[in-house]
Amino acid sequence: MEATQHDSCNPAIVLYYNSTVAIIEKAGIICHDLVAALRGISEFVHFNLNPVMVMSGEVPVNIEIISLVSGGKLLSPQRAYELTRKAIKKCSGRFIFLYEDALLRGNISADIRALVDELQPKKVIFCTARPRLNRYILNGSAYIGTLPVDRTLLASDPAEPVTESHIPSIIKKDTGLLSKCIGLADIERGASYIASIIEESTERIVVCDARETHHLKTIAEALVLGQGAWVPCGSGGLIKEIPAAYGFMEKRTVIKPFNNNKPVVLAVGSLDEVSALQLAIAAEKSMVYPVMVEPADLWGKSGREGKMNELASIAAERIEAGQNIAITSTHSHYSPRVHSRAASLFATVVSKAISQQSIGGLVVIGADTAYALCKELRVKSIQVKGVIGENGGTLIAEAQSKEGTSFTLGTKGGAVGDEMEIVRAIKFMRSS
């Protein structure tokens, strides 16, 4: 294969296969997790492409790279299947990338079934490795460090317990589809060799091992040789390698801190201890004033509105006084059965707090919180601008509402970043 290196302002991705031109004009990335999806499409920014997350309405035909959140992460497999298939249908005619969690959380089998039923792809290429985070695929199983994911603390996660590490077993259990596994020894032999294995396999699902970044690069290059008949399914590690594999030139840019003196509001819904530590350090340094929200106090309808208004009023007073605030449920009691309901109630409190205030930006921590809050704020689309710092902790974007108003949105996963991540994000978004 000889790939042309072309002007990346051209939305068409042009590659030459023995004088046959294959053009993949647009891409659609589908994910259950809003924060992960934004992180994934942020990679395209480094190739002078302008990815946009579409939260509601029809998918604009004039946007090159779009991403949709199907929203079925914590729902039943059947409902997840319906939502994923609906999202795939919305991306009709686009190059599809199905974004899956590197730790095998969520409804992976339902997603694969929806992809196969809707697109009837010749092959689905599956690889969720994230070598930079020490998450890899070996012999078809997902690992964190030396342990399969089902032998880590994720096995006892109250919301999404991981009970299986072997990817072909996960897929077969609920779909009946068989998988072909390609091991590291074959991956090391290069893209053409991998492509020949994929082409000759009788199984529709192909699971690729990957332990190093160059393995993902090789898999992406093999994907190109499928000439659009093979659909990739994986996490941010694989998606990061796709633009270069299709001929786009990388040109990394660093976004500059804002010239802003308005308060920054953080919505911290993650229960991860990493976020808790980051928030504690920001509070100790007087960077934020924490407003604690206990969703369990809001379960009953009686008094719920009054309690929400009370919390929102406390937060609004601090914002009006010029303080950065962190509205947080990080230290709240957790109940798996009402997880999505807790996120929705929390989002309502945040929305009430900022509805009448002028703020410099909103930073949302935690995927479910981000999704619920964007829905509450009637966000229509999100355009990624970049990430803070070279290692990229907090992602910066511009969110636009259905009414046409826009605001600066920062997001990060609950376990992302070092202990100074929240402090760093505030200093980036507020100059004084």
N, C-alpha and C positions, 0 to 999 in steps of 0.2 A: 504494500500500500504506500502510496505517496500522497501526503496531505499538503494542500496549498496553505501557506501562511498568508492570510489576507487581512484587509482592513476590517477590524472588528466593529466598526460602525455599521457595516453591512449586516442586516439581521439574518441573512442566509448563511448557513454553515455549509461550505462547499468542500467536498472531498472527491478525489478521483480514484475510481476502481477500474483499472484497465480501460481507460477512456470512457467509462460510464460515469456520468455525474449524478451524485445523490445529494439532494438538498433537503435539509431539515430546517425549515424556516422558523419554527417557534417551539418553545418547550413549555410543558406544564408539570409542576411538581406538586404532588399530593401528599399530605401528611395529617395525622391526627393531632399533633403537638404544635401549637402556634409558635412557641419559642424556637423549637428545633427547626421548623420550616423556615423561619426568618433567618436563622443561623445558616441553614443550607443555601438559601438563595443569595445570601450575602457574598458567597464565593464568586458569583457572577459579576459583582461590582468590580472585582479586580481584573476583569477582562473587558472593561468599558461597556458592559451591558447594564441595562437598567431594569432589574427584576422588581415586580410588584406583587404584593400579597393581596388577593381579592377576597374580601370578607363577605360581601353581599352583592346581589344583583347578577346580571349576566357578565360573562367573561369578555372584556374588551378585545376585539379582534386585532387592534393595532398595537398591542403590547407584545414585545418579543418574548420575555420570560415571565410567566405568571406562576403563582403558587396558591393552592386552595387548602383550607383546613376542613377535613371531612367531619371532624368532631365526634368520632365514635370510639375514642380511646378507652373510656371507662364504661361503655354501654355493652349490651349483649352482643355476641358474635353475629346474630342475624341483623341487628340494627346497624352494627358497624359495616357489615357487608352492603346493606342498602345505601348507606351514606357514602361509602368509598366508591361504589359503582356509579352513584349519581355524580360525584365529583369527577370521575374519569370521563363520564359522558359529556360533562361541561367542557372538557378539554379536547373534545373531538378534533382530530386533524393535527394535534400537536405531538411532539416527541414527549412521551410520558416518562417521568421518574417517580416511582412509588417510594416515598421516604419512610423507612422503618427504624424503630428504636434499636440502638446498638446493644442494648441489654435484653432484648427480646421481650420487652413489655408491650402490652396492647394486644390487639386482635390481628396478629400476623396472618393466620390461616384465612380469616375472613377477607382480609385485604387481597391476598393472593387469589382466592376464589373469585372475588369481584373483578380483579384485573383480567383473569383468564376468561371469564364469562363475557365481559364487555368487549375486550379487544381481540380475543382469540390470537394472542401473539405466538409466533413460532417457538420462541424461547423466553423464559424469564430468568434473568441473571441476578442472583441474590448474593449480596455480600454486605454485612453490617459492620465490618471491622473499622476501628478507629485507633490505629497504631500509636498516634501521638498521646492518646489517653490510656495506653496499655490495654486496649480492648481489641481482641483479635479473634479470628476464626481458624480453628485447627481441626482437621478431620471432620469437618462439617459441624463442629460444636463451637459455641460462643464462650469465650474466656475473658475474665478480668484478672490480669496478672497470671498467677499459676492455677487459678481455680475456675472450673466451669461456672457459669453464672448461677445455676441452680444450687450451688454449694456456697454461695456468698450470702451476705445479709439480705440480698434481694429476695431470697426464698421466703423470708418472713415479712416482706413489705405488706402492710395492712391494706393498701389500695390495689397493688398489682403484684402479687407474689409470683415469682418466676419459678416454675416447677419443672422445666425441661431446658436443657442446653443444646441438644442435638437438633439442628434446624430441620433436616429431612423428616424427623419423627414428628415435630410440631406441625409441619405442613401436611403430612400424610394423615395424621390423626383426625383432622376435621375436614379435609378436602378429598382424601383418597388419592391425591396426586403424588406420584413418585418423583424423587429428585436424583440427579446425577451430581456427585461430589468431585471437584477438581482439587487435588492436593497441592501442597507447596512445591513439591518437586516439579510438577507439571507447570505451575504458574511461573516458576523460574525459567522455563524454556521459552517464554516469550509470547507475545500477543497472537502471532500467526498459529502457533502450536495450540494455544488455548482455543482459538476460534475453530480449529479443525475438530477438536474434541467436542465442542458445543454443537457444531453442525452435525456430527455423526451420532450424537447421543439420541437414544429413543425417548428419554425423559424430557418433559417440557420444562421442568424447573431445574436449573443448574446452580448449585451452591459452590461458591469459590472460597477457598482458604485464603487468608491474607494475614501476614504478621508484621510486615514493614510497609512503609508508604509506597515504595517502588512496586510492591505487589498490586496495590490499588491502581497505580498508573498503568500497569500492564493489562489489568482487567478492563480498564476504560478503553485502552487502545484496541483490545479484542472486541469490545462492544461495537466499536465503529465498523468493524468488518462484517457485522451482521446486517449492515445496510438498512437499518430501520426496522428489521423484522424481530429484533431482540429487545426486550424491555428491561431496563435496569431497576433493581429494587434493593435499596440499602440505606445507609445513614450518610452523614455529612462527609465521611472520609472518601467514599466513592464519588459523590457528587462534586467534590472539590477537584477531582481529576478530569471530569468530563469535558469542560470547555477547551482545555489544552489539547485533549485527545482529538477533538473535532477541528483543530486548527486555529483556535483563537490565541492571540499573544497576550500573556499576562503582563499587567502593568499595575503593580500595587501602589495604592495611594493611602495616605494617612489623613483622616479627617481632623480638623483643627478644633480646639476647645471653643465653646460659645462665648460671645460677648454679651452676657446676660446677667442682670442683677435681680431677677425675680425668683421667688422661692421655687425649689424643686420638691415635688411630691413623690414619695416612694410608696408603692403598694406591694407589701411583702407578704405573700400568701404561702410561700414555701415553708414546709415543716423541716426541711433539711438543716442539719446542724451547721453546715457551712454558712448558709444564709443567716442563721441565728448569731453566729460569731461575727460575721461581717456587720450586721446591724448593731450588735453590742459595741463594737469598736467605734462605729460612726457616732453612736450616742455618747460614748465616753469622751469623744473628741468634740462634743457639742455641735456636731455637723447636722444632726437631725433631732427633732423632738418626737418620740414614739407615742402613737395613739393605739392602745391595745384593743383588739376586737376579738371577742369570744363568740364564734358563730352559734354555739350551743345556747347562748342567752337569747338568740333570736329565733329559735325553732317555733315556739308557740306564736300564734297570730296576735294574741292578747299582749299589748304593750310593745310589739315589735317595731312599729313605726316610730313610736316615741323614743325607744332606745337607739334606733338608727339615727334619728334626728339629733339626739344628744351627742352621740359619737361624732357625727358630721359637724356639729356646731363647735365642738372642742377643736377639731382639726382646722376648721375654717378660721377660727379666731387666731390660731398660730400662723396660718398662711397670711392673713391680713396684717399681722404684726411683722411680717417679713421673714419668718422662720421656715427653714426646710423641715418637712415633717415626714414621718414614716408611719403610715397606717398599716398595721401588721396583725396577722393572726398566727404568726410563727410559733408562738408559745401556747396556742390554744389546745384544747382537748380535741382528739381526732376520732371520728367515727366513719369507717370505710363506707357504710351503707348510705351516708348522706354527703359523701365527698363533693359531688357536683353541686349539691344544694348549698353547701358551705361556701363554695367559691362564688356562687351567685349572690348570696346575701352579703358577702364581703365586698363584692363589686358594687353593690348598691350603696353601701356606706361610703366608699371612695367616690363614687359618682356624685352623691349628695354633697360631699365635702368640697369638691372642686367646681361645682356647677356655677357658683356666683363669684369665683375667684380668678384672678389673673395670675397664672403660674408660668414659670420658665420651662417646665417640662415635666413629664410623668415617666417614672421608672418603675416597671412592673417586674417582679421576681416570682417565678413559678409559672409553669406552663398552663395549668388549669385556671389560675388567677388571671393570667394574661388573656386567655380566650374569653372568659366570663366578662372581664372588664371591657374588652373591645366591643363585645356585643352590647353591654350596658350603655356604652358611650356612642353606640350606633356608628361604629367605624365601618366605612365602606371599603377602603383600601389602605395599604401601608407600603410606602416606598422606602426601601433600605438605602441608607446613606453610607454606612460603614461600621466599623467596630473601634472601640477605644483601645489604643495601644497596639503594639506589634503582636502581642499574644492574643488579643481580641477577647476581652471578658464580656463587657456590656455592649450590646448592639444598639446603634442609633438609627432611628428611622423617622419618617414624617407620616403621621396618620391623618387621614381625611375622613370626615364624617359624611353621612348621607345628606346632611344639610349644607355641605360645602365648606365647613370650617376645618381648620387643620391645627395640629399641635405636635410638638416634639415627643417622640415615644422612645424610651430606652427599655430594653428587655434583656434578661439573662435567665438561665436555668438556675434552680435552687442550689445545685452543687458546683456551680461554675465560679471560678476565680479564687484568688487568695484572700487572706483576711482583710486586705485593704480595698477590696473591689468596690464596695459601696462608697467609701470615702473618695476613691478615684473617680467614680461616676459623677458624684456631686460636684467635685472640683472641675470636672470637664464641662458640666452643664450650667454651672453658675460661677461667674468670674469674680463675684464679690459677695 
